[in-house]
Amino acid sequence: MPTKWKLNTGAEIPAIGFGTWQDEGAQEDAVVEALKAGYRHIDTARVYGTEKAVGKGVKKSGVPREDIFITTKLWNNKHHPDDVAPALQQSLDDLGMDYVDLYLMHWPVAWKRGEDLFPKKDGKPIMENIDILDTYKAMEKLLKTGKARAIGVSNCDKSEMERLIENSSVVPAVHQIECHPWLQQHDFTAWHRENGIHITHYSPFGNQNSLYSEKGGPAKLIDEPVLVEIGKQYDKTGAQVALAWGVSQGHSVLPKSKTPMRIRANLQGDFKLSPEDMKKIEKLNKKLRFNDSSDEFGRVFFNDLEGKT
């Protein structure tokens, strides 16, 4: 049986999820393929442009909706408290669903209210003076409607997380962050564990994503010799070991692919590595971030999100 983790809500989230960022035109068939292969965790977002494809893929797959864990996200232009519930409803309408299992604040930054996903002036985002705490409190109200069964955040630093916990009534169920063997963030993820917040990794293959192809290290993460050698012990690939590294920590990982063979192969990353292998991988940590959106998002990133923005 696939590994599942229990959230602070009591619900279960599968360890291996299917990411749908980019390739929006191919996602419907990819979601069908993923669900038929055995995935039961699908991750999308308003800004991905894949919510409609995800909804159609779920219906076409024949897998009952109640058997699938669906995540989507609130985009930066809908941070005003009055916009939060309508934004979720827009997502639900596109998904063709009555509820999502998890609704995340995609980024802890507020942009100009409206329908423009990327409001800019002179090449810079137009910011709104909206406190993320006010946005999060509006998200809390969604739980009473049943339209979101859990709420959480993505891309926050430690100071932002501490402030949310101290000033809200609902501890985030999940924090989705960039995490992989080249960006391990052990202290930060341990803090989440202590506070009952589940960690989900996006970009678990690091620079495998085409958007990051010019930002990477000396080679692709999945070709890292240590991962490849460890994989031989388990009859696995370096990519599958990279996923297993996250699963072995009790985290969920979100690989993405539109190729049937790779979709199925990524699901085989659901296995536990030995403590010895985990120690070998720990030495690979370069604090190498690929999704550094500092300029276009109007905030500052550090190698670890434990720093203050």
Secondary structure by P-SEA (a helix, b strand, c coil): ccbbbbccccbbbbcbbbbbcccccaaaaaaaaaaaacccbbbbccccccaaaaaaaaaaaccccccbbbbbbbccccccccaaaaaaaaaaaaaccccccccccccccccccccccccccccccccccccaaaaaaaaaaaaaaccccccccccccaaaaaaaaacccccccbbbccccccccaaaaaaaaaaacbbbbbcccccccccccccccccccccccaaaaaaaaaacccaaaaaaaaaaaacbbbbbbbccaaaaaaaaaccccccaaaaaaaaaaccccccccccccccccccccccccc
